Amino acid sequence: MRNRAIEALETYIAVLDAKEVVLLAKKYRVLKWLKSGYNRLLRQNPTVSVVELSAVPSLDWESIARLLSVKLQRIGHYHPSAEPMEQEFREEFSRMG
């Protein structure tokens, strides 16, 4: 039942703001939406800032810090040991999946 509901909402989720997707994913513990939302945040705006991420609807500070860390890794400020998104959010992702 849960999986059907998640699938039914995919079209709706696709048009939401990326921060809203992240917030819904956290609220309803949907890993696919969480990964998608984080990736969209960084892909849509590679220069995303703390100000943008903390504006309403705001993400929590831990997620903001991790997103900015991923952003720095992706632009090459330091060498990552694994894919930045999976590495930074490994603990959060494992709690959901």
N, CA, C and O atoms as a GROMACS GRO file, in nm:
protein
  388
    1MET      N    1   0.082  -0.119   0.000
    1MET     CA    2   0.000   0.000   0.000
    1MET      C    3   0.088   0.127   0.000
    1MET      O    4   0.065   0.219  -0.078
    2ARG      N    5   0.187   0.129   0.088
    2ARG     CA    6   0.277   0.244   0.096
    2ARG      C    7   0.348   0.267  -0.038
    2ARG      O    8   0.355   0.380  -0.086
    3ASN      N    9   0.399   0.160  -0.097
    3ASN     CA   10   0.470   0.173  -0.224
    3ASN      C   11   0.379   0.226  -0.335
    3ASN      O   12   0.422   0.305  -0.419
    4ARG      N   13   0.254   0.183  -0.334
    4ARG     CA   14   0.159   0.234  -0.435
    4ARG      C   15   0.132   0.382  -0.414
    4ARG      O   16   0.123   0.458  -0.511
    5ALA      N   17   0.119   0.423  -0.290
    5ALA     CA   18   0.096   0.564  -0.260
    5ALA      C   19   0.216   0.648  -0.303
    5ALA      O   20   0.199   0.755  -0.361
    6ILE      N   21   0.336   0.599  -0.276
    6ILE     CA   22   0.458   0.671  -0.315
    6ILE      C   23   0.464   0.683  -0.467
    6ILE      O   24   0.492   0.790  -0.520
    7GLU      N   25   0.437   0.574  -0.537
    7GLU     CA   26   0.438   0.577  -0.684
    7GLU      C   27   0.333   0.673  -0.738
    7GLU      O   28   0.359   0.745  -0.835
    8ALA      N   29   0.216   0.675  -0.676
    8ALA     CA   30   0.108   0.764  -0.722
    8ALA      C   31   0.146   0.911  -0.706
    8ALA      O   32   0.096   0.996  -0.779
    9LEU      N   33   0.232   0.941  -0.610
    9LEU     CA   34   0.272   1.080  -0.584
    9LEU      C   35   0.394   1.125  -0.664
    9LEU      O   36   0.432   1.242  -0.657
   10GLU      N   37   0.455   1.036  -0.740
   10GLU     CA   38   0.576   1.068  -0.815
   10GLU      C   39   0.559   1.190  -0.907
   10GLU      O   40   0.647   1.276  -0.912
   11THR      N   41   0.448   1.198  -0.978
   11THR     CA   42   0.424   1.310  -1.069
   11THR      C   43   0.416   1.441  -0.992
   11THR      O   44   0.470   1.543  -1.035
   12TYR      N   45   0.348   1.438  -0.879
   12TYR     CA   46   0.335   1.557  -0.794
   12TYR      C   47   0.471   1.598  -0.739
   12TYR      O   48   0.504   1.717  -0.740
   13ILE      N   49   0.549   1.503  -0.692
   13ILE     CA   50   0.682   1.529  -0.636
   13ILE      C   51   0.774   1.590  -0.741
   13ILE      O   52   0.855   1.677  -0.709
   14ALA      N   53   0.762   1.546  -0.863
   14ALA     CA   54   0.850   1.592  -0.971
   14ALA      C   55   0.839   1.741  -0.998
   14ALA      O   56   0.934   1.802  -1.047
   15VAL      N   57   0.725   1.801  -0.967
   15VAL     CA   58   0.708   1.944  -0.995
   15VAL      C   59   0.728   2.032  -0.873
   15VAL      O   60   0.724   2.155  -0.885
   16LEU      N   61   0.749   1.973  -0.758
   16LEU     CA   62   0.772   2.052  -0.637
   16LEU      C   63   0.912   2.110  -0.635
   16LEU      O   64   1.002   2.060  -0.702
   17ASP      N   65   0.929   2.216  -0.558
   17ASP     CA   66   1.060   2.272  -0.531
   17ASP      C   67   1.145   2.164  -0.464
   17ASP      O   68   1.094   2.086  -0.384
   18ALA      N   69   1.274   2.160  -0.496
   18ALA     CA   70   1.362   2.056  -0.444
   18ALA      C   71   1.367   2.053  -0.292
   18ALA      O   72   1.374   1.946  -0.233
   19LYS      N   73   1.364   2.170  -0.227
   19LYS     CA   74   1.364   2.171  -0.080
   19LYS      C   75   1.238   2.109  -0.025
   19LYS      O   76   1.242   2.037   0.075
   20GLU      N   77   1.126   2.134  -0.089
   20GLU     CA   78   1.000   2.073  -0.045
   20GLU      C   79   1.005   1.921  -0.060
   20GLU      O   80   0.952   1.848   0.024
   21VAL      N   81   1.069   1.875  -0.166
   21VAL     CA   82   1.083   1.730  -0.187
   21VAL      C   83   1.165   1.670  -0.072
   21VAL      O   84   1.129   1.565  -0.018
   22VAL      N   85   1.274   1.735  -0.037
   22VAL     CA   86   1.358   1.686   0.073
   22VAL      C   87   1.278   1.682   0.203
   22VAL      O   88   1.284   1.584   0.276
   23LEU      N   89   1.204   1.788   0.231
   23LEU     CA   90   1.126   1.793   0.354
   23LEU      C   91   1.018   1.684   0.359
   23LEU      O   92   0.998   1.621   0.463
   24LEU      N   93   0.950   1.662   0.247
   24LEU     CA   94   0.850   1.554   0.242
   24LEU      C   95   0.915   1.417   0.255
   24LEU      O   96   0.862   1.328   0.322
   25ALA      N   97   1.031   1.401   0.190
   25ALA     CA   98   1.101   1.273   0.198
   25ALA      C   99   1.141   1.240   0.341
   25ALA      O  100   1.129   1.126   0.385
   26LYS      N  101   1.187   1.341   0.412
   26LYS     CA  102   1.225   1.320   0.553
   26LYS      C  103   1.101   1.291   0.638
   26LYS      O  104   1.103   1.202   0.724
   27LYS      N  105   0.996   1.365   0.613
   27LYS     CA  106   0.874   1.347   0.693
   27LYS      C  107   0.815   1.207   0.675
   27LYS      O  108   0.774   1.143   0.772
   28TYR      N  109   0.812   1.159   0.550
   28TYR     CA  110   0.750   1.030   0.520
   28TYR      C  111   0.850   0.917   0.498
   28TYR      O  112   0.813   0.806   0.462
   29ARG      N  113   0.979   0.948   0.519
   29ARG     CA  114   1.087   0.850   0.511
   29ARG      C  115   1.088   0.777   0.376
   29ARG      O  116   1.079   0.655   0.369
   30VAL      N  117   1.101   0.857   0.269
   30VAL     CA  118   1.106   0.802   0.133
   30VAL      C  119   1.245   0.830   0.076
   30VAL      O  120   1.274   0.942   0.032
   31LEU      N  121   1.329   0.729   0.078
   31LEU     CA  122   1.468   0.742   0.037
   31LEU      C  123   1.483   0.793  -0.106
   31LEU      O  124   1.566   0.880  -0.132
   32LYS      N  125   1.404   0.741  -0.198
   32LYS     CA  126   1.412   0.782  -0.339
   32LYS      C  127   1.390   0.932  -0.353
   32LYS      O  128   1.462   0.999  -0.427
   33TRP      N  129   1.291   0.985  -0.283
   33TRP     CA  130   1.263   1.129  -0.289
   33TRP      C  131   1.376   1.209  -0.225
   33TRP      O  132   1.412   1.316  -0.274
   34LEU      N  133   1.432   1.158  -0.117
   34LEU     CA  134   1.539   1.228  -0.048
   34LEU      C  135   1.661   1.244  -0.137
   34LEU      O  136   1.717   1.353  -0.150
   35LYS      N  137   1.703   1.135  -0.199
   35LYS     CA  138   1.818   1.140  -0.289
   35LYS      C  139   1.790   1.233  -0.407
   35LYS      O  140   1.875   1.312  -0.446
   36SER      N  141   1.670   1.221  -0.462
   36SER     CA  142   1.631   1.306  -0.574
   36SER      C  143   1.631   1.453  -0.535
   36SER      O  144   1.682   1.537  -0.609
   37GLY      N  145   1.575   1.484  -0.420
   37GLY     CA  146   1.570   1.622  -0.374
   37GLY      C  147   1.707   1.681  -0.352
   37GLY      O  148   1.734   1.794  -0.394
   38TYR      N  149   1.795   1.607  -0.287
   38TYR     CA  150   1.931   1.655  -0.264
   38TYR      C  151   2.003   1.678  -0.398
   38TYR      O  152   2.068   1.780  -0.418
   39ASN      N  153   1.991   1.581  -0.488
   39ASN     CA  154   2.057   1.596  -0.618
   39ASN      C  155   2.001   1.713  -0.697
   39ASN      O  156   2.076   1.787  -0.761
   40ARG      N  157   1.869   1.732  -0.692
   40ARG     CA  158   1.808   1.844  -0.763
   40ARG      C  159   1.856   1.977  -0.706
   40ARG      O  160   1.882   2.071  -0.781
   41LEU      N  161   1.868   1.984  -0.574
   41LEU     CA  162   1.916   2.109  -0.512
   41LEU      C  163   2.052   2.149  -0.566
   41LEU      O  164   2.076   2.266  -0.595
   42LEU      N  165   2.141   2.053  -0.579
   42LEU     CA  166   2.276   2.083  -0.627
   42LEU      C  167   2.283   2.099  -0.778
   42LEU      O  168   2.363   2.178  -0.828
   43ARG      N  169   2.201   2.025  -0.850
   43ARG     CA  170   2.204   2.031  -0.996
   43ARG      C  171   2.137   2.159  -1.048
   43ARG      O  172   2.187   2.221  -1.142
   44GLN      N  173   2.025   2.197  -0.988
   44GLN     CA  174   1.952   2.315  -1.034
   44GLN      C  175   2.028   2.444  -1.007
   44GLN      O  176   2.019   2.540  -1.083
   45ASN      N  177   2.103   2.445  -0.898
   45ASN     CA  178   2.176   2.566  -0.863
   45ASN      C  179   2.312   2.527  -0.804
   45ASN      O  180   2.325   2.511  -0.682
   46PRO      N  181   2.412   2.513  -0.890
   46PRO     CA  182   2.544   2.472  -0.842
   46PRO      C  183   2.608   2.573  -0.745
   46PRO      O  184   2.702   2.539  -0.673
   47THR      N  185   2.556   2.695  -0.742
   47THR     CA  186   2.611   2.796  -0.650
   47THR      C  187   2.518   2.816  -0.531
   47THR      O  188   2.523   2.922  -0.467
   48VAL      N  189   2.435   2.717  -0.500
   48VAL     CA  190   2.340   2.727  -0.389
   48VAL      C  191   2.414   2.769  -0.262
   48VAL      O  192   2.526   2.725  -0.236
   49SER      N  193   2.349   2.854  -0.184
   49SER     CA  194   2.414   2.910  -0.064
   49SER      C  195   2.339   2.872   0.063
   49SER      O  196   2.228   2.819   0.058
   50VAL      N  197   2.402   2.899   0.176
   50VAL     CA  198   2.339   2.877   0.306
   50VAL      C  199   2.212   2.959   0.316
   50VAL      O  200   2.112   2.911   0.369
   51VAL      N  201   2.215   3.081   0.266
   51VAL     CA  202   2.098   3.169   0.271
   51VAL      C  203   1.980   3.105   0.198
   51VAL      O  204   1.868   3.103   0.250
   52GLU      N  205   2.005   3.053   0.079
   52GLU     CA  206   1.898   2.988   0.002
   52GLU      C  207   1.846   2.862   0.069
   52GLU      O  208   1.725   2.838   0.073
   53LEU      N  209   1.936   2.782   0.122
   53LEU     CA  210   1.896   2.656   0.184
   53LEU      C  211   1.825   2.676   0.318
   53LEU      O  212   1.746   2.591   0.360
   54SER      N  213   1.853   2.788   0.384
   54SER     CA  214   1.789   2.813   0.514
   54SER      C  215   1.664   2.899   0.504
   54SER      O  216   1.595   2.922   0.603
   55ALA      N  217   1.634   2.948   0.382
   55ALA     CA  218   1.511   3.026   0.361
   55ALA      C  219   1.390   2.933   0.369
   55ALA      O  220   1.401   2.814   0.336
   56VAL      N  221   1.277   2.986   0.411
   56VAL     CA  222   1.155   2.906   0.425
   56VAL      C  223   1.111   2.854   0.289
   56VAL      O  224   1.107   2.932   0.193
   57PRO      N  225   1.078   2.727   0.276
   57PRO     CA  226   1.087   2.622   0.378
   57PRO      C  227   1.232   2.580   0.394
   57PRO      O  228   1.299   2.546   0.296
   58SER      N  229   1.281   2.584   0.515
   58SER     CA  230   1.424   2.563   0.536
   58SER      C  231   1.458   2.419   0.570
   58SER      O  232   1.380   2.345   0.629
   59LEU      N  233   1.578   2.384   0.528
   59LEU     CA  234   1.633   2.254   0.564
   59LEU      C  235   1.699   2.266   0.700
   59LEU      O  236   1.729   2.376   0.746
   60ASP      N  237   1.722   2.152   0.764
   60ASP     CA  238   1.793   2.155   0.892
   60ASP      C  239   1.940   2.185   0.866
   60ASP      O  240   1.990   2.165   0.755
   61TRP      N  241   2.009   2.233   0.968
   61TRP     CA  242   2.147   2.278   0.951
   61TRP      C  243   2.242   2.164   0.917
   61TRP      O  244   2.339   2.184   0.844
   62GLU      N  245   2.216   2.046   0.968
   62GLU     CA  246   2.303   1.933   0.934
   62GLU      C  247   2.295   1.902   0.785
   62GLU      O  248   2.398   1.877   0.722
   63SER      N  249   2.175   1.902   0.730
   63SER     CA  250   2.159   1.876   0.586
   63SER      C  251   2.223   1.987   0.503
   63SER      O  252   2.286   1.959   0.401
   64ILE      N  253   2.208   2.111   0.547
   64ILE     CA  254   2.270   2.224   0.476
   64ILE      C  255   2.421   2.207   0.473
   64ILE      O  256   2.483   2.222   0.368
   65ALA      N  257   2.481   2.176   0.588
   65ALA     CA  258   2.626   2.159   0.594
   65ALA      C  259   2.672   2.046   0.503
   65ALA      O  260   2.772   2.058   0.433
   66ARG      N  261   2.598   1.936   0.505
   66ARG     CA  262   2.636   1.823   0.420
   66ARG      C  263   2.620   1.854   0.272
   66ARG      O  264   2.705   1.815   0.191
   67LEU      N  265   2.514   1.924   0.236
   67LEU     CA  266   2.496   1.962   0.095
   67LEU      C  267   2.609   2.053   0.048
   67LEU      O  268   2.659   2.037  -0.063
   68LEU      N  269   2.648   2.147   0.132
   68LEU     CA  270   2.758   2.236   0.094
   68LEU      C  271   2.889   2.159   0.084
   68LEU      O  272   2.974   2.193   0.001
   69SER      N  273   2.908   2.058   0.168
   69SER     CA  274   3.027   1.974   0.159
   69SER      C  275   3.028   1.897   0.027
   69SER      O  276   3.131   1.888  -0.039
   70VAL      N  277   2.914   1.842  -0.010
   70VAL     CA  278   2.903   1.771  -0.138
   70VAL      C  279   2.932   1.867  -0.253
   70VAL      O  280   3.003   1.832  -0.347
   71LYS      N  281   2.878   1.988  -0.244
   71LYS     CA  282   2.901   2.088  -0.349
   71LYS      C  283   3.051   2.114  -0.365
   71LYS      O  284   3.101   2.118  -0.477
   72LEU      N  285   3.121   2.132  -0.254
   72LEU     CA  286   3.265   2.156  -0.261
   72LEU      C  287   3.339   2.037  -0.321
   72LEU      O  288   3.432   2.055  -0.400
   73GLN      N  289   3.300   1.918  -0.283
   73GLN     CA  290   3.365   1.799  -0.338
   73GLN      C  291   3.341   1.788  -0.488
   73GLN      O  292   3.432   1.752  -0.563
   74ARG      N  293   3.222   1.820  -0.530
   74ARG     CA  294   3.188   1.808  -0.673
   74ARG      C  295   3.261   1.910  -0.759
   74ARG      O  296   3.288   1.884  -0.876
   75ILE      N  297   3.294   2.024  -0.703
   75ILE     CA  298   3.365   2.124  -0.784
   75ILE      C  299   3.516   2.109  -0.769
   75ILE      O  300   3.593   2.186  -0.827
   76GLY      N  301   3.558   2.010  -0.690
   76GLY     CA  302   3.699   1.974  -0.687
   76GLY      C  303   3.785   2.046  -0.586
   76GLY      O  304   3.907   2.050  -0.602
   77HIS      N  305   3.726   2.104  -0.484
   77HIS     CA  306   3.809   2.172  -0.384
   77HIS      C  307   3.892   2.075  -0.302
   77HIS      O  308   3.996   2.112  -0.249
   78TYR      N  309   3.847   1.953  -0.292
   78TYR     CA  310   3.929   1.848  -0.232
   78TYR      C  311   3.882   1.714  -0.285
   78TYR      O  312   3.768   1.699  -0.330
   79HIS      N  313   3.970   1.618  -0.279
   79HIS     CA  314   3.946   1.489  -0.343
   79HIS      C  315   3.859   1.398  -0.256
   79HIS      O  316   3.898   1.363  -0.144
   80PRO      N  317   3.741   1.360  -0.305
   80PRO     CA  318   3.655   1.268  -0.228
   80PRO      C  319   3.703   1.124  -0.240
   80PRO      O  320   3.763   1.086  -0.341
   81SER      N  321   3.677   1.045  -0.138
   81SER     CA  322   3.716   0.904  -0.143
   81SER      C  323   3.605   0.818  -0.202
   81SER      O  324   3.629   0.702  -0.237
   82ALA      N  325   3.484   0.871  -0.213
   82ALA     CA  326   3.371   0.798  -0.272
   82ALA      C  327   3.278   0.901  -0.335
   82ALA      O  328   3.305   1.021  -0.327
   83GLU      N  329   3.169   0.857  -0.395
   83GLU     CA  330   3.074   0.951  -0.453
   83GLU      C  331   3.026   1.042  -0.341
   83GLU      O  332   2.976   0.994  -0.239
   84PRO      N  333   3.040   1.174  -0.357
   84PRO     CA  334   3.012   1.267  -0.247
   84PRO      C  335   2.874   1.256  -0.183
   84PRO      O  336   2.864   1.257  -0.061
   85MET      N  337   2.768   1.244  -0.261
   85MET     CA  338   2.634   1.240  -0.204
   85MET      C  339   2.616   1.115  -0.117
   85MET      O  340   2.569   1.124  -0.003
   86GLU      N  341   2.652   1.001  -0.169
   86GLU     CA  342   2.637   0.876  -0.094
   86GLU      C  343   2.724   0.876   0.032
   86GLU      O  344   2.682   0.828   0.137
   87GLN      N  345   2.844   0.931   0.020
   87GLN     CA  346   2.935   0.935   0.134
   87GLN      C  347   2.884   1.028   0.243
   87GLN      O  348   2.881   0.989   0.360
   88GLU      N  349   2.845   1.148   0.208
   88GLU     CA  350   2.802   1.247   0.306
   88GLU      C  351   2.675   1.209   0.378
   88GLU      O  352   2.661   1.233   0.498
   89PHE      N  353   2.581   1.149   0.306
   89PHE     CA  354   2.450   1.119   0.362
   89PHE      C  355   2.430   0.970   0.393
   89PHE      O  356   2.317   0.926   0.414
   90ARG      N  357   2.538   0.893   0.395
   90ARG     CA  358   2.531   0.748   0.415
   90ARG      C  359   2.447   0.711   0.537
   90ARG      O  360   2.360   0.624   0.529
   91GLU      N  361   2.473   0.774   0.650
   91GLU     CA  362   2.400   0.740   0.773
   91GLU      C  363   2.251   0.771   0.760
   91GLU      O  364   2.167   0.690   0.799
   92GLU      N  365   2.218   0.888   0.707
   92GLU     CA  366   2.077   0.926   0.690
   92GLU      C  367   2.007   0.832   0.593
   92GLU      O  368   1.895   0.788   0.619
   93PHE      N  369   2.073   0.800   0.481
   93PHE     CA  370   2.015   0.710   0.382
   93PHE      C  371   1.992   0.572   0.441
   93PHE      O  372   1.890   0.508   0.414
   94SER      N  373   2.086   0.525   0.522
   94SER     CA  374   2.072   0.390   0.578
   94SER      C  375   1.957   0.381   0.678
   94SER      O  376   1.896   0.275   0.694
   95ARG      N  377   1.926   0.490   0.745
   95ARG     CA  378   1.813   0.490   0.838
   95ARG      C  379   1.680   0.479   0.763
   95ARG      O  380   1.582   0.432   0.820
   96MET      N  381   1.676   0.522   0.639
   96MET     CA  382   1.552   0.521   0.562
   96MET      C  383   1.534   0.393   0.482
   96MET      O  384   1.422   0.344   0.466
   97GLY      N  385   1.643   0.338   0.434
   97GLY     CA  386   1.633   0.226   0.342
   97GLY      C  387   1.653   0.099   0.411
   97GLY      O  388   1.648  -0.007   0.349
   0.00000   0.00000   0.00000
